[in-house]
Amino acid sequence: MPRLKLTNELRARLKFPLGELIKGTPDQNMRRLREAVEKEKPRRIVCVGDVVSKNATKAGIPVDVRVVDNRIMRKKAEPMELEAKRTIYVKNPPGILDFIAWQALSEAIERGDSLIVVDGEEDLLTLAAIVEAPDTSMVIYGQPEEGIVVVRVDDKKKREIDAIIDGMLKE
């Protein structure tokens, strides 16, 4: 099955937030996120990353899909207790966007109440989440040392992400 590999140029581009950067303490960020969710009522909420998934769950935000790799800042972390109707295990090597992992994420977004546990690295699955989530959804991920990023999914954002994906190397 084909995979996409991140180029150095795209790696530099992805250091910048893909959506709204919310800065503050984890509690402040989750309060602001909860307010946005209550106001905007997104169709789906997808959290990519261990810390943001844990914090959103703890804050009572109705997350539909959580994507974790049991790593925090690239260091092994204790697996978190995150409950879901479905737990899906996938492989996605660092710097790669694997199509099997992408497909699993797509199905999880469609069904909701899912936890995806990644053997490898979950970061690039953020791109797939934005492409696969229905319009008016939110995809949330952590921005290391800064806060969280809230991506509001619409056609314009999907086109932006498609352009990034098109620039990846096909393996």
N, C-alpha and C positions, 0 to 999 in steps of 0.2 A: 504494500500500500504506500502511495507517495507521501512525502512529508515536505514541509517548507522549512527553510533554514534562514535565520536572521542574518542580514549583512551587517557589517560594521557601521555603515551609513545609517541604516534603520535603527540599529541599537542606540546610536546617538540621538536620533529623532524621538525614540520612545522613552528617553530620560525625562522628557517634558510631559506634563499631564495631558491626557486625551480629553479631559472634561474640566469641570469646576473643581479646583483645589480648595478643600476646606481645611484650614489650619487651626490647631488648638489642641487641648488635651483630648485623650480618647473620649472622656465623658462629654466634653463640649461638642466634639465632632459628631457623636452619636445623637446628641440632643438636636443639633442642627439638621442632621440627616432625618431623624424622626419627624421633625417639623416639615421638611420638604416632602417626605413620603405622605404625610397626612394631608398636605395641601394639594399635591400633584396626583396622588393616587395612581402610581405607575402600574402598568399591566403586569409586569414581572420585575422582581428584584433579584439580581444575581450578584453575589459577593465572591470576588476572586482574591484569595489570600487567607492565611490562617488567622492573623490578628483581626482583620476587618470582619471576617466571618464570625469569630468568637464574640467580638464586641457588639456587633449588630444583633446577634442572637440574645446576648445578655441584656441589651437595651430594649428588647421586645419588638424589634423591627421585623415585620413579616417577610423574611427572606424566602424566596422560592427555590433558589439553587445556591449552594455553597461549594466552592472549589478550593481544596486545600492540598498541601503536599507535606504536611507535618515538618515544615521548616520555617524558621523565622530569621529573616536577614541572612539567608543561605546557610544557617546553622540548624542542625537536627533539633527538633522540638518534640515534647511529649504530644502524642496524638490527643486532640481535643474531643471532649464529649459533645458531639453535635448530632442530634437526632433528626432522622428523616425517614420517610416511607421507603425510599430507595437509596441504597449506597452503591455507587458504581466505582470500580477500580480501573484505572487506565494508566498507560505508560506515555510519558511525554518528556523526552530528554531536554536538558537545558539548551536554550537557543533554537529550539525546534517547535514547530506547530504540526503535530501528528494528526492525520486525518481521522484515525480511529478515535482518538481522544476528542476531536472536534465533533464527530458524529454522536458520541456519547453525551457530550455537552448539549448538542442540539436537541436530542431526545429528552434530556433532563429539563431543559427550558420549556419544552412543549408540555411535559407532564407535571412539572412543579414538585415541590417537597422532596428535593433530591440533594444528596451529598456526593460529590465527586472527589475521590481520593487519588491523587496523582503520584505515581512513582516516577520521580524526576523533578520537573519544575512546572508550576502552574501559570507563571506570569503571562506567557504568550496566549494562553487560552482566553485572556481578556479580549483579545481581538476577535476570536471566534464568538465569544459571548455577545459582543456588540453587534456583529453581523447577524447572529441567529435570534436575538431577542426581538420581540415585536415592538413596533413603534410605541412610544410613550413609556417604555421600560427604563429602569435604571440599572447600570452596571457599576459596581463600586469596587475599588481596589485601593490598597495602601500606597502612598507615595513616601518611600523611606525617608526618615528624619524630618518630614514635613507635615503629614496629615493623611487625609483620604481624598480620593478623586471620585467624583460622581459624574458619570457619563450618562447624559440623557439621550436615549436612542431615538433617532429620527432618520429620514432618508439622507439628509446631508451628512450626518455623522457616519452612516453606513458607507457612503461613497468615499469619505475620507479614509476609513479603515480599509475598504476594498483596495484603495490606491497603495496603502502600506503593504497589504498582503500581496498585491501584484508585484511589488518590488522584492519580495523574498525569493530566495533561490529554491528551485524545485529539485528534490533529490529522488 
